[in-house]
């Protein structure tokens, strides 16, 4: 899809009532407005190289997009192969609980000996 077609699509969606500003989109998703603007201006890396940008149009000083454009943006991003794999969420070099507990007990004993705490 070319940039002109993309802007026309977003403009039609906005005219049909599917309008969301960057500030509102950021608030709803607990993001900074600058993050949304970066998605518009720079995009994110695409799977096959290149960039995926959030489709948006500028009206005065505001950037507007549509919820449909946001869905297309996320659908175009590469899938995360680690999603759903609980093993990849855990750091590899973590100490077991017993080792952490032992280290904490040693630190408490050292504080008590040194400062009488």
C-alpha positions in Angstrom: 0.0 0.0 0.0 1.5 3.3 -1.0 1.6 6.3 1.4 -1.1 8.2 -0.6 -3.5 5.2 -0.5 -2.6 4.7 3.2 -3.4 8.3 4.0 -6.6 8.1 2.0 -7.7 5.0 3.8 -7.1 6.5 7.2 -8.8 9.7 6.2 -11.9 7.7 5.2 -11.8 5.8 8.5 -11.5 9.1 10.4 -14.4 10.6 8.4 -16.5 7.6 9.3 -16.0 8.2 13.0 -13.0 5.8 13.7 -10.8 8.6 14.9 -8.2 8.6 17.7 -5.6 11.1 18.5 -2.0 10.3 19.5 -2.6 11.5 23.1 -5.7 9.6 23.6 -4.2 6.4 22.1 -1.2 6.8 24.4 -3.4 7.3 27.5 -5.5 4.2 26.6 -2.4 2.0 26.2 -0.3 3.4 29.1 2.3 4.8 26.6 3.9 8.2 26.1 2.6 10.3 23.2 6.1 10.4 21.9 6.0 6.6 21.4 2.9 6.9 19.2 4.6 9.7 17.2 7.7 7.5 16.7 5.4 4.7 15.4 4.1 7.3 12.9 7.4 8.9 11.9 9.9 6.1 12.1 7.9 2.9 12.6 9.2 -0.4 13.9 11.3 -3.0 12.2 9.4 -5.3 9.8 10.1 -9.0 9.5 11.4 -8.8 6.0 13.5 -5.7 6.6 12.2 -2.2 6.2 9.9 -0.5 8.6 6.2 -0.8 9.6 4.7 2.7 10.2 1.4 3.6 11.9 -0.8 5.2 9.3 -1.9 8.7 10.4 -2.8 12.1 9.0 -2.0 15.5 10.3 -4.8 18.0 11.0 -3.4 21.3 12.1 -1.0 20.5 14.9 -2.5 17.1 15.8 -1.8 13.7 14.4 -4.9 11.5 14.0 -5.2 7.8 13.2 -7.9 5.2 13.3 -8.3 2.2 15.5 -8.3 0.1 12.2 -4.9 1.6 11.3 -3.6 0.6 14.8 -4.8 -3.0 14.2 -3.2 -3.1 10.8 0.0 -1.7 12.3 0.3 -4.4 14.9 -0.8 -7.1 12.5 2.1 -6.1 10.1 4.7 -6.4 12.9 6.7 -9.7 13.1 5.3 -12.3 15.5 7.3 -12.7 18.7 8.6 -16.3 18.7 9.0 -16.2 22.4 5.3 -15.3 23.1 3.7 -17.9 25.1 6.9 -19.7 25.9 7.3 -19.4 29.7 10.9 -20.5 29.7 12.1 -17.5 27.7 10.5 -15.1 30.2 12.8 -16.3 32.9 16.4 -15.0 32.9 18.8 -17.9 32.3 21.3 -17.1 35.1 19.1 -16.8 38.1 20.0 -18.2 41.5 17.6 -20.6 43.1 15.5 -19.4 45.9 17.7 -21.2 48.5 20.8 -19.4 47.3 19.1 -16.0 47.4 17.9 -16.7 50.9 21.3 -17.8 52.0 22.9 -14.6 50.6 20.2 -12.5 52.3 20.8 -14.2 55.6 24.6 -13.6 55.2 24.0 -9.9 54.5 21.8 -9.5 57.5 24.4 -11.2 59.7 27.1 -8.9 58.3 25.0 -5.8 59.1 24.2 -7.0 62.6 27.9 -7.7 63.3 29.1 -4.4 61.9 26.4 -2.0 62.9 24.4 -3.9 65.6 21.3 -3.8 63.5 
